[in-house]
Amino acid sequence: MTDWIETAGSPFVIMERDYAQLYDAEKSYKMICGVDGYAGTVEIDGHKIVVLGDEPMSTKVIRHSDETIIIRWRYAPGASEVESIVNNLDFEALTEISHEVIDFDSRDLILFDSAAYLEEDSNAVKLQILHKTVNITTYEYNSESVALIIHKLKS
């Protein structure tokens, strides 16, 4: 499990690690920011990129054997409340807000701040998936005091 990470105000992106070395933040930023909603995709230079859009949120990555869970914290009294909810997540009780299937060229992915060049971004998180095809389902969790956006990546 990663610690909570943040961007400087731009969306997080997920892309193949090999392409991330070539990613041009200045050239791609306008297209990345054009994605509506909490999750969407764009294609740049023939590579699919997942954009975790809307507002910037503190983010945590949790890995399971065949899944990666990305928790984005909209609001809550504190980290302990969020982590308690995350540790007891029942995906059947969550509201699904989107679902996409993405075919990547590689199983080695990375999540990082779309406005930063990869070598500058200390918040980059490596994601290892089992297969190149990934189902990305986005859920919303809302209670009176906590709101989360949760992305489940399953390959």
PyMOL commands that set and color helices and strands:
alter all, ss='L'
color gray80, all
select helices_A, chain A and resi 17-20+25-33+79-87+91-93+118-120
alter helices_A, ss='H'
color red, helices_A
select strands_A, chain A and resi 12-16+40-44+47-52+58-63+67-75+95-103+108-113+125-128+133-142+147-154
alter strands_A, ss='S'
color yellow, strands_A
deselect
rebuild
show_as cartoon
